[in-house]
């Protein structure tokens, strides 16, 4: 099975940013040495927990500190951006990566970011903006014809080229026509996964949903592709999961329930889901009460936790239950290469992944 990493990141409010950035970078270096195929770095402007607002800057540094791992935005929340500036920054980053970059895109979902940029979520403005910004970026990369681009949220003019002085909007991505594009989805009928299916882009299923929702997400993605004549390839499907491998299953359960994974869910994910009235997302039965979604429930039903044999069994079951997928994206949590996090990643890469099937 191909392994990847999805680093939101997750750090408690008040964490020293310089220290957390250094720790996140050390994790990426460790994963690179372990042979992880890819790592995705999140973007939020107002989340103190997910404290990286500029993943492109982080990725640029990580490129120079790694040798083989592919790096991607996870994701560029498109309504946050002016499409001209985004096209330039992502295009340059792809040039610097020389084939080791993928562009993850999404419509966003953090309430503070929507408020910061004045997004009218009642009218689902983020959905229309996402498609408009994405199409504008792709057009600027493909053939930026001289024209004025006027929108309620941006205004720029692509100038006429002046060959004698080398004046033109010249930047193009290294990967043509564009770097691989990935789209993250949460709900069973995700608008973003529908878009990914229509365009033939990489689908990513986030970590907060059970297997039943994963199956529905694949149906949404593959169905959208089928309607426009694009066969869906399960090898492109990324599934995110919180994963921890311990010496024994009992030790692993204790480590996650009382450790950083339990902390991050108890203090961040669950309060965020409650505030957003989205507690249905992690439920295997929509009728179960919200208070039944406990840390123990999550450990038993969403997370992949145990010793080597138990984690292998759970991953094989996940693979079979959803009908196969290409890459497991392990959710990033605080940890050092020298502590339980590092040992867990080593066991996953060296002893478990070779025993799990993967769509070719």
Helices and strands as residue ranges (DSSP letters): E 2-7, H 17-34, E 38-41, H 55-65, E 70-73, E 76-77, G 78-80, H 83-97, E 101-106, H 111-116, G 121-123, H 125-143, E 147-150, E 155-158, G 163-165, E 180-185, H 191-199, E 202-205, H 211-227, G 234-236, E 238-241, E 243-245, H 249-257, H 260-264, I 265-269, H 270-275, G 290-292, H 295-301, E 304-306, H 308-322, E 327-331, H 340-347, I 348-352, G 353-355
